[in-house]
Amino acid sequence: MVLENMVNESKNKYSGKVKFFCKKKGYGFIISENINEDIFFHFTSMNNKQEEFFLKPELRLIFDIHKGPRGLHAKNIMFIKDKRCTIDIETQYKKFIYFLGDIINEEIKNKKNNNKI
């Protein structure tokens, strides 16, 4: 099947891995075994915008491909959920709060100890 036909159809989902993602600018590139060029994406193409915070190299994705004026663009991007990649935002948030609490308590303890000297 010719890539041009695959892109125009856009009914098939493709899979690939994040090659690069710039959180500051919100864009990145995906590599796929089926396609011989890097595929551009912007975080606004994520189906779940909150998942942007978890984008990192080697993360597996599924997506649609559209041909843009400067190359291929990924749209309707979703994580491939498997045992190696499970995203539970609530659990991650609780771990962060727990970790942050430990840091704050340690700082308070250090301040108290410094004031006693």
C-alpha positions as CSV (number, residue, x, y, z in Angstrom):
1,M,0.0,0.0,0.0
2,V,1.4,3.4,-1.0
3,L,1.8,5.9,1.9
4,E,-0.2,8.5,0.0
5,N,-3.2,6.2,0.0
6,M,-2.7,5.4,3.6
7,V,-2.6,9.1,4.6
8,N,-5.7,10.0,2.5
9,E,-7.8,7.2,4.0
10,S,-6.9,8.1,7.6
11,K,-9.3,5.4,8.8
12,N,-6.4,3.2,10.0
13,K,-4.7,3.8,13.3
14,Y,-0.9,3.8,13.3
15,S,1.4,3.0,16.2
16,G,4.7,4.5,17.1
17,K,6.9,5.8,19.8
18,V,7.7,9.3,21.0
19,K,11.1,10.3,19.5
20,F,11.2,13.8,21.0
21,F,8.9,16.1,22.9
22,C,9.5,19.7,23.9
23,K,7.2,20.5,26.8
24,K,8.0,24.3,26.6
25,K,6.8,24.6,23.0
26,G,4.3,21.7,23.1
27,Y,5.5,19.8,20.0
28,G,7.4,16.6,19.2
29,F,8.0,13.8,16.8
30,I,6.9,10.2,16.6
31,I,8.7,7.4,14.9
32,S,6.9,4.4,13.4
33,E,8.1,1.1,12.0
34,N,5.6,1.5,9.1
35,I,6.6,5.0,8.0
36,N,10.1,6.1,6.9
37,E,9.9,9.7,8.2
38,D,9.4,11.4,11.5
39,I,5.8,12.4,12.2
40,F,5.2,15.8,13.7
41,F,2.7,16.3,16.5
42,H,1.4,19.0,18.8
43,F,0.0,18.4,22.3
44,T,-3.3,19.8,21.2
45,S,-3.7,16.6,19.0
46,M,-3.8,14.5,22.2
47,N,-7.2,13.0,22.9
48,N,-6.6,13.6,26.6
49,K,-4.8,16.9,27.0
50,Q,-3.8,16.0,30.6
51,E,-1.6,13.2,29.2
52,E,0.7,15.8,27.8
53,F,2.6,15.8,31.1
54,F,3.5,12.2,30.7
55,L,5.0,12.4,27.2
56,K,8.6,11.1,27.1
57,P,10.8,9.3,24.6
58,E,9.9,5.7,23.9
59,L,6.3,6.1,25.1
60,R,4.1,4.0,22.8
61,L,1.2,5.8,21.0
62,I,-1.6,5.2,18.5
63,F,-2.7,7.9,16.2
64,D,-4.1,9.0,12.8
65,I,-1.9,10.5,10.1
66,H,-2.7,13.6,8.1
67,K,-0.5,15.1,5.4
68,G,0.3,18.7,6.1
69,P,2.1,21.3,4.0
70,R,5.5,20.5,5.6
71,G,5.1,16.7,6.1
72,L,3.1,14.2,8.1
73,H,1.1,15.2,11.2
74,A,-0.2,12.9,13.9
75,K,-3.8,13.6,15.1
76,N,-6.1,11.9,17.6
77,I,-3.1,10.7,19.6
78,M,-3.7,8.2,22.4
79,F,-1.4,6.2,24.7
80,I,-1.2,2.5,24.2
81,K,-2.3,1.1,27.5
82,D,-0.3,-1.9,28.6
83,K,1.5,-3.3,31.7
84,R,4.6,-1.2,30.9
85,C,2.7,2.1,30.5
86,T,-0.2,2.7,32.8
87,I,-1.2,6.2,33.6
88,D,-3.3,6.8,36.7
89,I,-3.3,10.5,37.2
90,E,-4.9,10.3,40.7
91,T,-2.3,7.8,41.9
92,Q,0.5,10.0,40.5
93,Y,-1.0,13.1,42.2
94,K,-1.2,11.3,45.5
95,K,2.4,10.1,45.2
96,F,3.5,13.7,44.4
97,I,1.6,15.2,47.4
98,Y,3.1,12.5,49.7
99,F,6.6,13.2,48.4
100,L,6.1,17.0,48.6
101,G,4.8,16.6,52.2
102,D,8.0,14.7,53.2
103,I,10.1,17.6,51.7
104,I,8.1,20.3,53.5
105,N,8.3,18.4,56.8
106,E,12.0,18.0,56.4
107,E,12.5,21.7,55.8
108,I,10.4,22.6,58.8
109,K,12.5,20.2,60.9
110,N,15.7,21.8,59.6
111,K,14.4,25.3,60.3
112,K,13.5,24.4,63.9
113,N,16.9,22.8,64.4
114,N,18.7,25.9,63.0
115,N,16.7,28.2,65.3
116,K,17.7,26.2,68.4
117,I,21.4,26.6,67.8
